[in-house]
Amino acid sequence: MFARLSDSGPLSIVRLTEGSDISRQAVTKHLRALEEVGLVSSGRVGRERVWELQPRRLSEVRYYLDVISGQWDTALDRLRTLVETEG
């Protein structure tokens, strides 16, 4: 869903489920969960609800993932040093 919204911009549920084995109901459920945390938003265009990514929120998530990744890198470096000095 993220890739399709990123590549194609705002899309309806019909467009998001095209060529997929996932039901519209399942996609809607996932999108609503993503909307609750601010990663996507929706609005009405005519009779359809259209979904789009929220780039600012995605940037915030990316920042925190980078921080966590850096912490893991540091911890693994300490572990590697410990193992090499002990062995």
C-alpha positions, 0 to 999 in steps of 0.5 A: 500500500505504501509503495502504491500510494508513494508511486501513484499519489492519492488513491481510492480503495478500488485502485489500491486493491486492483490486482491484489488478493487482499479484500477491500475490507482488509485494505480499509482496516489497515488504512484506518490503522495507519490513519490513526497514527498519522501515516496516511490521511483520507478525504472525499472526492465525489463518492469515493474516499481517497487515501494519501501518504503524510510525508511529514509523519513519515519523515518523523518515523524515519528519524526515529528508525535511524536513531534506533538503528544507530543505537543497535549499531553501537551495541553490536560494536560493543558486543563485537569488541567484547567477543574479540577481546575475550576470545 
